[in-house]
Amino acid sequence: MAEQGAGEGGSPVWDGGGRRHRWGGAPPWWNRPDGDPSRPRWPWRSTLAFTVVVLVGSNAAADMQEGERALLDPFARALLLLGTLMLLWRWRRPVVVVFGTAATAMVYLGAGYPYGPVFLTVAVGCFSAVVTGHRKAAWTAMGVLWAGHVLVAHWLYTWLPPGGDDAASWGQEGVVVAWGVAILALSELARVRREQWARERAERAQAARRRADEERLRIARELHDVLAHSISVINVQAGVGLALLDSDPEQARTALTTIKAASKEALGEVRQVLDTLRSPGEAPRDPAPGLDRLPELVAQAADAGLTVDIEGEPPPLPPGTDLAAFRIVQEALTNVVRHSGARHARVRLDHGGGELRLRIDDDGPATGADAGGGGNGLVGMRERAAALGGTIEAGPRADGGFGVLAVLPVRAPRESEADR
């Protein structure tokens, strides 16, 4: 689910996992990128609040500075209203807004009107420009405003209202500079936080895509291994059944029974894989196959005319390693049935030193052009081993057969479960 929000003001925001966050978990409205559906298209509410604060605060400032500054008249109120209304465009046209609010404030102060919340519109415009990436415009606008204030307060004051005004003290200029630096510093801090959140969001999206790709690859390997093995058994048994249908009906019936059992097992495993697609948040209803099912592989291979000897006992393995080992043995035996004329194969299991070594050998000879292992089956085995930090070696043997050696790292089940 895409991230959703409820506009400005810190309303709850939902992340992709269905969890609700406030200011700490998701970015506030000013920190959301352009195009985010949770970001307000027109910031009416905040602009209305700024307008009320500026107008009411300026009236109070005029009362406190009566006799020192010019009284508020309709022109002054129009300037104040114009400065706040420009804030409606602060996310769409931040450069225009920051220069517009600075110019409006400059005209307001040049006309001798009282100091006060008029600077709030400049601060908001500067903040919006910086966090949206227009740093140079914001710094320039603030510098022009300060230079204009110095010009008015220390040179043009004799020709500007109110009459009889004196030059401002340089201590007052220090206050103006400190105010401007504080606004810019706060804006820069917000910009850095916005960029950091954007990077985090991009990293989360990349990680999600990587997990999706890995899951698709895992499902593709599972389907390939399940279907390749089962269909190979079905193909062999179907050939036996057809050949013996007239001469040996009982043997043909046995072949058909094997086909039924293999197809049923394949359907069950395919259904299990597909269930993980339908319910990604739930655990599979059936346990994943492991090396404890090697006798089933031996029986299926025997039905296909291949005798398999098992040497060694499988050690306790984490579920992921157990499944990979089972699929590697299954795929190797499937390749023997499909691409080899061998009637005998051996599966040897050795473990020690933190490794499980699986060796699958057949006596040959090869019967298919791709018997050398150039198909997707060997690729899938290598991918399974590599995902666990293991290796696969495969190739013809000196005696004419074919061998597969898989080396898989073995970790304690508790440690493996913690990694999952």
C-alpha positions in Angstrom: 0.0 0.0 0.0 1.3 3.4 -0.8 1.9 5.8 2.0 -1.2 7.8 2.9 -1.7 10.8 5.1 -4.3 13.3 6.2 -2.8 16.6 5.0 -1.1 19.2 7.1 -1.2 19.4 10.8 0.3 16.1 12.0 -2.6 13.8 11.3 -1.9 10.0 11.4 0.1 8.7 8.4 0.1 5.0 7.4 3.2 3.3 6.2 3.5 0.4 3.8 3.2 -2.1 6.6 -0.1 -0.8 7.9 1.4 0.8 10.9 0.3 4.3 12.0 2.9 7.0 12.7 2.8 10.6 13.7 5.6 13.1 13.4 8.3 10.7 14.4 7.5 7.9 12.0 6.5 9.7 8.8 7.6 13.1 7.6 5.5 16.1 8.5 3.6 17.9 5.8 6.4 20.3 5.0 8.8 17.4 4.6 6.9 15.4 2.0 8.1 15.5 -1.6 6.2 17.1 -4.5 3.5 14.8 -5.7 3.0 13.0 -2.4 -0.8 12.5 -2.1 -0.7 13.2 1.6 0.7 16.7 1.0 -1.9 19.5 0.9 -2.4 20.8 -2.6 -3.3 24.3 -1.3 -2.3 25.1 2.3 -5.4 27.0 3.1 -5.6 26.3 6.8 -2.0 27.2 7.7 -2.2 30.3 5.4 -5.4 31.4 7.2 -3.8 30.9 10.5 -0.8 33.0 9.4 -3.1 35.8 8.2 -4.9 36.0 11.5 -1.6 36.0 13.5 -0.1 38.7 11.2 -3.1 41.0 11.2 -3.9 40.7 14.9 -0.3 40.8 16.0 0.4 43.9 13.8 -2.5 45.7 15.5 -1.0 44.9 18.9 2.4 46.0 17.7 1.0 49.3 16.4 -0.5 50.0 19.9 2.8 49.3 21.6 4.8 51.5 19.1 2.3 54.3 18.9 4.1 57.6 18.5 7.3 55.8 17.3 6.0 54.3 14.0 3.2 55.2 11.6 -0.3 54.1 12.3 -1.8 51.2 10.4 -3.9 52.4 7.6 -5.7 50.5 4.7 -2.5 50.5 2.7 -0.6 48.8 5.5 -3.3 46.3 6.0 -3.3 45.6 2.3 0.4 45.0 2.4 0.0 42.6 5.3 -2.8 40.7 3.6 -0.8 40.5 0.3 2.2 39.0 2.1 0.1 36.3 3.8 -1.9 35.4 0.7 1.3 34.8 -1.3 2.0 32.0 1.1 -0.7 29.9 -0.6 1.8 29.4 -3.4 4.8 28.7 -1.2 5.0 25.0 -2.4 4.2 25.7 -6.0 6.3 28.9 -6.5 8.7 29.1 -3.6 11.2 31.4 -5.3 8.5 33.9 -6.3 7.0 33.7 -2.8 10.3 34.3 -0.9 11.1 37.3 -3.0 7.5 38.6 -2.9 7.2 38.4 0.9 10.6 40.0 1.3 9.6 42.9 -1.1 6.3 43.3 0.7 8.0 43.5 4.1 10.5 46.0 2.7 7.8 48.3 1.4 5.9 47.9 4.7 9.0 48.9 6.8 10.0 51.7 4.3 6.5 53.3 4.8 7.3 53.5 8.5 4.7 51.0 9.7 5.4 49.2 13.1 7.7 46.3 13.4 6.0 43.0 14.3 4.6 39.8 12.7 5.2 41.2 9.2 8.5 39.2 9.4 6.5 36.0 9.9 5.6 35.9 6.2 9.2 36.3 5.2 10.2 33.5 7.6 7.6 31.1 6.2 8.6 32.0 2.6 12.3 31.5 3.3 11.6 28.2 5.0 9.6 26.9 2.1 12.2 27.9 -0.4 15.1 26.3 1.5 13.3 22.9 2.1 12.3 22.6 -1.5 15.9 23.1 -2.7 15.9 26.8 -3.6 18.6 27.7 -1.1 20.3 30.4 -3.1 17.0 32.2 -3.7 16.2 32.1 0.1 19.6 33.4 1.1 19.5 36.1 -1.5 16.1 37.3 -0.5 17.1 37.5 3.2 20.3 39.4 2.3 18.3 41.9 0.1 15.8 42.4 2.9 18.6 43.1 5.5 20.4 45.4 3.1 17.1 47.3 2.4 16.5 47.6 6.1 20.0 49.1 6.7 19.4 51.5 3.8 16.0 52.6 5.2 17.0 52.7 8.9 20.3 54.5 8.5 20.0 56.7 5.3 16.6 57.1 3.8 14.8 57.5 7.2 15.0 61.3 6.9 12.8 61.3 3.7 10.5 58.5 4.8 7.6 58.4 7.3 7.2 58.8 10.2 8.4 62.4 10.3 11.1 63.3 12.9 12.3 59.7 13.1 15.9 59.0 14.2 18.3 56.5 12.7 18.0 53.0 14.1 20.7 51.7 16.4 23.2 49.2 15.2 22.2 46.9 18.0 18.8 46.7 16.3 20.5 45.6 13.1 22.3 42.9 15.1 18.8 41.6 16.2 17.6 41.6 12.6 20.7 39.7 11.5 20.4 37.2 14.3 16.7 36.7 13.4 17.6 36.1 9.7 20.4 33.6 10.6 18.1 31.7 12.9 15.4 31.4 10.2 17.9 30.2 7.7 19.5 27.7 10.1 16.2 26.2 11.0 15.3 26.0 7.3 18.6 24.3 6.4 18.0 21.8 9.2 14.6 21.0 7.8 16.1 20.6 4.3 18.7 18.2 5.6 16.0 16.1 7.3 13.9 16.2 4.2 16.7 14.9 2.0 17.6 12.2 4.6 14.0 11.0 4.6 14.0 11.0 0.8 17.1 8.8 0.8 15.6 6.5 3.4 12.4 6.1 1.4 14.4 5.4 -1.8 16.5 2.8 0.2 13.3 1.2 1.5 11.8 1.0 -2.0 15.0 -0.5 -3.4 15.1 -3.1 -0.6 11.4 -3.9 -1.2 12.1 -4.4 -4.9 15.1 -6.6 -4.1 13.0 -8.7 -1.7 10.3 -9.1 -4.4 12.9 -10.1 -7.0 14.4 -12.7 -4.6 10.9 -14.0 -3.8 10.1 -14.4 -7.5 13.4 -16.2 -8.0 12.7 -18.5 -5.1 9.2 -19.3 -6.4 10.5 -19.9 -9.9 13.2 -22.3 -8.5 10.6 -24.2 -6.4 8.2 -24.5 -9.4 11.0 -25.7 -11.7 12.3 -28.3 -9.2 8.8 -29.6 -8.4 7.6 -29.8 -12.0 10.8 -31.0 -13.6 11.1 -33.9 -11.2 7.5 -34.9 -11.2 7.0 -34.6 -15.0 10.2 -36.6 -15.6 8.8 -39.4 -13.5 5.4 -39.2 -15.2 7.1 -39.2 -18.6 9.1 -42.3 -17.9 6.2 -44.1 -16.4 3.9 -43.1 -19.2 6.4 -44.6 -21.7 6.6 -47.8 -19.6 2.8 -48.0 -19.5 2.4 -47.5 -23.2 5.0 -50.2 -24.0 3.5 -52.8 -21.6 -0.2 -51.9 -22.0 -0.9 -55.0 -24.2 1.9 -57.4 -23.1 1.9 -56.8 -19.3 -1.3 -55.1 -18.1 -0.3 -55.4 -14.5 3.0 -53.6 -15.0 1.2 -51.0 -17.0 -1.3 -50.5 -14.1 1.7 -50.1 -11.8 3.1 -47.4 -14.1 -0.3 -45.6 -14.1 -0.4 -45.8 -10.3 3.0 -44.2 -10.1 1.9 -41.5 -12.5 -1.1 -40.8 -10.3 1.0 -40.6 -7.1 3.6 -38.3 -8.8 1.0 -36.0 -10.2 -0.8 -35.7 -6.9 2.4 -34.9 -5.1 3.4 -32.3 -7.7 0.0 -30.7 -7.4 0.3 -30.6 -3.6 3.7 -28.9 -3.7 2.7 -26.5 -6.4 -0.4 -25.5 -4.4 1.9 -25.0 -1.4 4.1 -22.6 -3.4 1.1 -20.7 -4.8 -0.4 -20.4 -1.3 2.7 -18.3 -0.3 1.7 -15.9 -3.1 -1.9 -15.6 -2.0 -1.1 -15.2 1.7 2.4 -13.7 1.9 1.9 -12.8 5.6 1.0 -16.3 6.7 3.1 -19.3 7.3 2.7 -22.2 4.9 0.1 -24.8 6.1 2.4 -27.7 5.2 6.1 -28.0 6.2 8.7 -27.5 3.5 10.3 -30.7 2.3 13.7 -31.7 3.6 16.3 -34.5 3.6 13.9 -36.6 5.7 12.0 -37.2 2.5 15.0 -38.8 0.7 13.2 -42.2 0.9 10.4 -40.8 -1.2 12.9 -39.7 -3.9 14.5 -43.1 -3.8 11.1 -44.7 -4.3 10.2 -42.4 -7.2 13.5 -43.0 -8.8 13.0 -46.7 -8.5 9.7 -46.4 -10.2 11.5 -44.7 -13.1 14.0 -47.5 -13.3 16.8 -45.9 -11.3 18.3 -47.5 -8.2 19.6 -45.0 -5.7 21.8 -45.8 -2.8 21.9 -43.4 0.2 25.2 -43.2 2.2 25.3 -41.2 5.4 22.6 -39.6 7.6 21.4 -36.0 7.3 22.3 -33.8 10.3 19.8 -31.4 11.9 19.5 -28.5 9.5 17.8 -25.1 9.5 14.7 -25.1 7.4 16.2 -23.1 4.5 19.3 -25.3 4.3 17.2 -28.5 4.6 14.9 -27.4 1.7 17.9 -26.4 -0.5 19.6 -29.7 0.1 16.5 -31.7 -0.7 15.9 -29.7 -3.9 19.5 -30.2 -5.0 19.3 -34.0 -4.6 15.9 -34.0 -6.3 17.1 -32.0 -9.3 20.3 -34.1 -9.6 18.3 -37.3 -9.7 15.8 -35.8 -12.1 18.7 -35.0 -14.4 19.9 -38.6 -14.2 16.5 -39.9 -15.2 16.1 -37.4 -18.0 19.6 -37.2 -19.5 21.4 -40.4 -18.5 21.2 -44.0 -19.4 22.4 -45.0 -15.9 20.4 -47.5 -13.9 22.3 -46.8 -10.7 23.1 -43.6 -8.7 24.5 -42.8 -5.3 23.8 -40.0 -2.9 26.4 -39.5 -0.2 26.0 -37.1 2.8 28.9 -36.0 4.8 28.9 -33.3 7.5 31.5 -31.8 9.6 33.4 -28.6 10.1 30.2 -26.6 9.8 29.5 -27.9 6.2 27.2 -30.4 4.6 28.6 -32.1 1.6 26.2 -33.7 -0.8 27.5 -35.8 -3.7 25.3 -37.3 -6.3 26.9 -39.6 -8.9 25.6 -41.8 -11.6 27.3 -44.5 -13.7 26.3 -43.0 -17.1 26.3 -43.0 -20.0 24.8 -39.7 -21.0 21.9 -39.9 -23.5 21.0 -36.2 -24.1 22.9 -33.4 -25.7 22.5 -31.3 -22.5 23.6 -33.9 -20.2 26.5 -31.8 -19.2 24.3 -29.7 -17.0 23.8 -26.6 -19.1 20.1 -26.2 -18.5 18.1 -24.3 -15.9 18.3 -27.2 -13.4 22.0 -26.7 -12.7 21.5 -22.9 -12.7 18.8 -23.3 -10.0 21.0 -25.6 -7.9 23.8 -23.1 -8.0 21.5 -20.2 -7.1 20.2 -22.2 -4.1 23.7 -23.0 -2.9 24.9 -19.4 -3.4 21.9 -18.0 -1.5 23.2 -20.0 1.5 26.8 -19.2 1.0 27.6 -22.6 -0.5 28.9 -23.9 -3.8 28.0 -26.4 -6.5 30.4 -28.4 -8.7 29.1 -30.5 -11.5 30.6 -32.3 -14.5 31.4 -35.6 -16.2 33.3 -38.2 -14.3 36.3 -40.1 -15.6 34.3 -43.4 -15.8 31.7 -41.9 -18.1 29.1 -40.9 -15.5 28.2 -37.5 -14.1 28.7 -36.1 -10.6 27.3 -33.2 -8.6 29.0 -32.0 -5.4 27.1 -29.5 -3.2 28.8 -27.8 -0.2 26.4 -26.0 2.1 27.2 -24.2 5.3 25.5 -25.7 8.4 24.5 -23.3 11.2 22.8 -24.0 14.5 19.0 -24.0 14.0 18.5 -21.3 16.6 21.0 -19.0 14.9 19.4 -19.6 11.5 15.9 -18.9 12.8 17.1 -15.7 14.2 18.5 -14.7 10.8 15.1 -15.3 9.2 
